[in-house]
Amino acid sequence: MSTNSTVAVVHTNGTVSQIYVHWDGHIDTAGKTLVENYTTLDKVEVLLALGNLSCLEARPAPDANEPHNFIDSAKGVCVAYYRDRGERKQQAEVFVSIDEFISQGRSEEYNYLFSSGQWFVRDQDNFRGTVKAALAEMGKLM
């Protein structure tokens, strides 16, 4: 069974982009991947440019000449519905403001938001604060 999540970013112009991630959205997996690998706005924007993901991994794209597809993905590379399976309408949803995002954004079992250089998490209806604090609380901080 999958554990669905969302990943969102507040851009410098105040808009918010959000994608869906199908597999392994737990804080100690997806959350840890985000805080260890997607640490700058530029890196997060590259991730969200992939659109909706089947699987979040440490690398957004394979190295040149590294075989990668939806069924047989390269180790540690995100699996994207559009890039790797050719599914249409998988791009990030964009909201004009944080208020619009809060009222209309997608909500899954875990929801991650990158803002002001930090990752925040909400699980179900509970805001957990930063991902780093949630990982520390779980004894799983890197």
Helices and strands as residue ranges (DSSP letters): E 5-10, E 16-21, I 27-31, H 32-37, H 41-49, E 53-55, E 79-80, H 81-85, E 93-95, H 98-104, E 110-115, E 118-123, E 126-130, H 131-137
